[in-house]
Amino acid sequence: MDSLNGYWEIEEVRFPDKSVKTYDISTTIDFFTYEDGKGFRKKVQPSLDGTYTTSDDAIPFVKVEIEGTVYLRYTNEQESWEEEVQLVQANMLRLRNAAGIQYTYSRYEPIAITDE
C-alpha cells in the first residue's frame, strides 16, 4: 500500500454496463497520503510551474481488510463509503466503488517546462 502515496491522474472509468469513459487530460489530480493503516485523499490542480493548487477538502480514510480484500473506507462530515483496492502498483491504481464503477489511474508526471 505504500505505492498509494502520491499524485494520481484518472485514465478511465468502467461502468457496470461495460461502457468506458477515457480521459486524455484531466484538470484535477488525486493526491493520496497513507501510513500505518490510515491516510487522506484530496483533489489538487497542477500548475505549469510544478506547483499545485489545493483546498482544505482532504477526505480521511482507513484501510480495511475483509476476507483478503482491501478497502479504503472514507468518512467526511456528511457520509461514509468504501472503495475496493483492486490494484496498487508503482504506476497504476485501480479502485472500485460499491456501485461497481471501476476507476483506473496512472501515476501523475508533471509537465516540465524549462527556459531555454
C-alpha positions as CSV (number, residue, x, y, z in Angstrom):
1,M,0.0,0.0,0.0
2,D,3.0,2.3,0.2
3,S,2.7,2.7,-3.6
4,L,-0.6,4.5,-3.0
5,N,1.3,7.7,-1.8
6,G,1.5,10.5,-4.3
7,Y,-0.3,12.0,-7.2
8,W,-2.6,10.0,-9.5
9,E,-4.3,11.0,-12.8
10,I,-7.5,9.4,-13.9
11,E,-7.2,7.3,-17.1
12,E,-10.5,5.6,-17.5
13,V,-13.8,4.8,-15.8
14,R,-15.5,1.4,-16.5
15,F,-19.2,1.2,-15.7
16,P,-21.2,-2.0,-14.8
17,D,-22.9,-1.9,-18.2
18,K,-19.4,-2.3,-19.8
19,S,-19.2,1.2,-21.1
20,V,-15.9,3.0,-20.7
21,K,-15.0,6.7,-20.4
22,T,-11.4,7.6,-21.1
23,Y,-9.6,10.8,-20.1
24,D,-6.8,12.2,-22.2
25,I,-6.2,15.2,-20.0
26,S,-7.6,16.0,-16.5
27,T,-7.5,19.3,-14.8
28,T,-7.5,17.8,-11.4
29,I,-5.3,15.1,-9.9
30,D,-6.0,12.9,-6.9
31,F,-3.4,13.1,-4.1
32,F,-3.2,10.2,-1.6
33,T,-1.1,10.0,1.5
34,Y,-1.1,6.7,3.5
35,E,0.8,5.5,6.6
36,D,0.0,2.9,9.3
37,G,-3.4,1.9,8.0
38,K,-4.8,5.4,7.5
39,G,-4.5,8.4,5.3
40,F,-6.3,11.1,3.3
41,R,-7.2,11.9,-0.3
42,K,-7.7,15.3,-1.9
43,K,-8.1,16.9,-5.3
44,V,-5.4,19.2,-6.5
45,Q,-4.8,21.2,-9.7
46,P,-1.3,21.1,-11.1
47,S,0.2,24.4,-12.4
48,L,2.7,24.7,-15.3
49,D,5.4,25.8,-12.8
50,G,5.2,22.5,-11.0
51,T,3.2,23.6,-8.0
52,Y,-0.3,22.5,-7.0
53,T,-3.4,24.5,-6.1
54,T,-5.5,22.8,-3.5
55,S,-8.2,23.4,-1.0
56,D,-8.7,22.1,2.5
57,D,-11.1,19.3,1.4
58,A,-9.0,16.3,2.4
59,I,-11.1,13.2,2.9
60,P,-9.7,10.9,5.6
61,F,-9.7,7.1,5.1
62,V,-8.7,3.9,6.9
63,K,-7.5,0.7,5.3
64,V,-9.9,-2.2,6.0
65,E,-9.3,-5.8,5.0
66,I,-12.3,-8.1,4.7
67,E,-11.6,-11.7,3.7
68,G,-8.4,-10.8,1.9
69,T,-9.9,-7.8,0.0
70,V,-8.5,-4.4,0.8
71,Y,-10.8,-1.4,1.0
72,L,-10.4,2.3,1.7
73,R,-13.1,3.4,4.0
74,Y,-13.7,7.2,3.7
75,T,-15.5,9.3,6.2
76,N,-16.4,13.0,6.0
77,E,-18.9,15.2,7.8
78,Q,-21.8,14.1,5.5
79,E,-21.3,10.4,4.7
80,S,-19.0,7.4,4.6
81,W,-18.2,5.0,1.8
82,E,-15.7,2.4,0.7
83,E,-13.7,1.7,-2.4
84,E,-12.1,-1.7,-3.1
85,V,-8.4,-1.5,-3.9
86,Q,-8.2,-3.8,-6.9
87,L,-4.6,-2.9,-7.8
88,V,-1.9,-0.6,-6.5
89,Q,1.5,-0.6,-8.1
90,A,4.2,2.0,-8.7
91,N,2.5,3.4,-11.8
92,M,-1.1,2.1,-11.7
93,L,-4.0,2.3,-9.3
94,R,-7.4,0.7,-9.7
95,L,-10.3,1.3,-7.4
96,R,-13.9,0.1,-7.5
97,N,-16.8,1.6,-5.6
98,A,-20.0,0.0,-4.2
99,A,-21.9,0.7,-7.4
100,G,-19.4,-1.4,-9.4
101,I,-17.7,1.5,-11.1
102,Q,-14.0,0.9,-11.6
103,Y,-11.6,3.8,-11.7
104,T,-8.1,3.3,-13.3
105,Y,-5.4,5.9,-12.5
106,S,-1.8,6.3,-13.7
107,R,1.0,8.0,-11.7
108,Y,0.9,11.7,-12.5
109,E,4.0,13.0,-14.1
110,P,4.2,16.8,-14.1
111,I,4.8,18.6,-17.3
112,A,8.3,20.1,-17.2
113,I,8.6,23.5,-18.8
114,T,12.1,24.9,-19.0
115,D,13.5,28.2,-20.1
116,E,16.0,27.6,-22.9
